[in-house]
Amino acid sequence: MAVQQIDFRDTGAFSKMILDYLEGKETLKPFYKYPVELSAFGQVIRDKSATQTNREVLVDVLLRQHAQLPGNEKVTANIRSLLQADTYTVTTGHQLNIFTGPLYFIYKIITAINLAHALTEMYPETPVVPVYWMATEDHDFAEINHIHLFNKRISWEGDYKGAVGHIDPKAAHAAIEELKSILGDSEAAQKLSALLEQSYLQHDTLADATRYMVHQLFGHEGLIIMDADDDALKVSFASIMQQDIISQQSYQLVEQTNTQLGKNYDIQVNPRPINFFYLRDHYRDRLVTDGTTYSTHDGAYQFTETGLQIEIKNHPERFSPNVVMRPLYEEYILPNLAYIGGPGELAYWMQLRALFEAYQVNFPVLVLRNCALMIDEPSAARIEKLGISVPELFTHTDQLVKSFVTKNANEELSLGEEIASIEHTFEQIMAKGLTIDPTLKGSVESEKAKMLNAIHALEQKLLKAEKKKFETEIGQLQKLKEKLFPGGGLQERYENFMSYYLKKGDTYIPDLTAELRPFVLSKSFTVIS
């Protein structure tokens, strides 16, 4: 594999907030706690060691959740190590996308694994283990029910309510059969087909199916796969649930942060007065209050304040944190040092620092996941033949075509010198005209604009005429761009990993893990060909 690093600014695909975060701009520093440097983790470890984590409950839950997974000795050892006060975690989280969803799901987990390795090497007395937090309590099935593979959309059709982690995955049978027909019958395809069937058709919940599939892909790295939708874990968080629902503290604090952050950046999430859902079988609806009573938004369940307190005490598992409170829940129950997320995730985490401080929970290092573009051999050969650079691939298609034609034209297509000459001439005309009659200024400017517009139009005609000589190459450029940037977006946000596994088989994950350095070391967009 050939690896090239591209500056994030040169990709044109990341927000101002993320770019400023990566560069350590002063305007963002009030909204996170630690710089993204390996050397910062010494202080993170000291700060986290001062907070209390119920390690016994955590380990009991994780051992129970992993008990039925095959070949999980390394995972079990990592889980048991969490009983030791000097063992910590680094965590990434994601929805339960069927068949793992887009490529960046894989990149997230690899980032967590590699960061755990790097930290353990740097701080050998404080082992660090990787965790994948499954978003089992999400309820937006439409966001997770499809993948894109070989320009086809494979969907799991159905109308499901409530937390997606509770859905019976055997209902995905038709989508699996469609996918199998696309994969073919190679050895790698047969392995993938067997994995899909074992994951989805032999488990009773989507949470269990996802855990099995991810374990089969990453269990050899000791990855812990966590479902926080667990009675024992929520019991420990119940006091914060009650306090926040009644006081609406998270709403007030995040609103204040948004006011400050919004002066320079776009806001990712807006808090609600109550940032919890009420959860039952096949049901999840947000909690609201009129100041006296509490209810679900649809009115199906209602509580007095006393009744709400009793319900939280007796059934904390029925209360589900939303995007504002989930990060606090995560850091409360885990001995976590860093959260690995995508650009959007890190943006909303930066809205939450004041919330963490109010509840005296340590705010983790925010680490951007690895971002990557995979270029297959035919595409790499085409890039070389066309004589374009990898950074040029990230420009808009029209700009890429214009740059290619301009660079390869026999004649100079730019009329920049002529335009500069005309502007200089009109400056002289303007100076002379104003001495004669100041009211001529508008007429001179009007004539100048007409002339420049005409020259620009001629420049476009020259470019258009030259493009006809490169119709074949332009067509190849457009196809190449669409292949590597589907729909004009990043490949990692669209394609599924299986097309790459089909080519490389069991070496795909280990090879990719070896190439993707922890982001805190590279801090750049990775291109692999």
Buried (B, 14 or more C-beta within 10 A) or exposed (E): EEEBEBEBEBBEBBBEBBBBBBEEEEBBEEBBBBEBEBEBBEEBBEBBBEEEBBBEBBBBBBBEBBEEBEEBEBBBEBBEBBEEEEBBBBBBBBBBBBBBBBBBBBBBBBBBBBBBBBBBEEBEEBBBBBBBBBBBBBBEBEEBBBBBBEEEEBBBEEEBBBBBBBBBBEBBEEBBEBBBEBBEEEEBBEBBBEBBBBBBBEBEBBBBBBBBBBBBBBBBBBBBBBBBBBEBBBBBBBEBBBBBBBEBBBBBBBBEBBEBBEEEBEBBBEBBBBBBBBBBEEBBBBBBBEEEEBBBEEEEBEBEBEEBBEBBEEBBBBBBBBBBBBBBBBBBBBBBBBBBBBBEBBBBBBBBBBBBEBBEBBBBBBBBBBBBBBBBEEBEEBBEEBEBEBBBBBBEBEEBBBBBBBEEBEEEBEBEEEBEEBEEEBEEBBEEBEEEEEEBEEEBEEEBEEBBEEBEEEBEEBBEEBBEEBEEBBEBBBEBBEBBBBEEEBBBBBBBBBBBBBEEBEEBBEBBBEBBBBBBEBBBBBBBB
